[in-house]
Amino acid sequence: MDLIKQKRGVMTQRKNETIVDETFHVWETRYGMWSAETIESYDIQHGLTGMYRDNVIEMMRFHLKHAREGTLDSITRVVGGSNVGVDL
């Protein structure tokens, strides 16, 4: 079932969107990956993307648990970076 979400005045359609644990949405992106984002009323705003739906759900639960406990910075890190080589 596809759900429609109003965001910044534009209607967007998310493929295979479901709500998990009444805390966050998970949906398939147009590139075949999976994304998750906390619901708007949740006190922690967080989102992530991954290759498989089950992995995204597991990692979102992990991130939210550690964000709530205040330990997320001590157990996560950014690998690599992005730079397009042009100043905008």
C-alpha positions in Angstrom: 0.0 0.0 0.0 1.4 3.4 -1.0 1.0 6.3 1.4 1.0 9.9 0.3 2.9 12.5 2.5 2.5 16.2 2.4 6.0 17.8 2.7 6.8 21.5 2.0 3.6 21.9 0.1 4.4 19.1 -2.4 2.6 15.8 -2.5 5.1 12.9 -2.5 4.4 9.2 -2.8 6.5 6.7 -1.0 6.6 3.2 -2.3 5.9 0.4 0.3 5.8 2.9 3.2 4.9 1.5 6.6 5.2 2.7 10.1 7.3 0.7 12.6 6.9 0.7 16.4 4.7 3.8 16.0 8.0 5.7 16.0 9.3 5.9 12.4 8.3 5.4 8.8 10.2 3.0 6.4 9.9 3.1 2.6 11.5 2.0 -0.6 13.3 4.7 -2.5 13.1 5.1 -6.2 16.6 3.6 -6.5 15.6 0.4 -4.8 17.1 1.2 -1.4 15.2 1.7 1.9 14.9 4.8 4.0 13.6 5.5 7.4 12.7 8.7 9.2 11.1 9.4 12.6 7.5 10.6 12.7 7.1 14.4 13.0 5.7 14.2 16.6 8.7 12.1 17.9 11.1 14.1 20.1 14.2 12.8 18.3 14.4 13.7 14.6 16.6 11.1 12.8 16.8 9.3 9.5 18.9 6.9 7.6 19.1 4.8 4.3 20.4 1.3 3.6 20.2 -1.5 1.1 17.7 -3.8 2.9 14.5 -3.1 4.7 15.2 -5.3 7.7 18.6 -3.8 8.2 17.3 -0.3 8.0 14.6 -1.1 10.7 17.3 -2.7 12.9 19.7 0.2 12.6 16.9 2.8 13.1 16.0 1.1 16.4 19.7 0.9 17.4 20.2 4.6 16.6 17.1 5.8 18.4 17.9 3.7 21.5 21.4 5.2 21.7 20.2 8.7 20.9 17.7 8.5 23.8 20.5 7.2 26.1 22.9 9.9 24.9 25.6 7.4 23.8 25.1 7.7 20.0 28.3 9.8 19.5 30.5 7.3 21.3 29.4 4.3 19.1 29.0 5.8 15.6 31.4 7.4 13.1 31.4 8.8 9.6 33.4 6.9 7.1 34.5 8.9 4.0 33.1 12.1 2.9 31.7 13.8 -0.1 33.0 16.7 -2.1 31.9 17.8 -5.6 34.9 20.0 -6.0 32.8 23.1 -6.8 31.9 25.9 -4.4 28.3 26.8 -4.8 
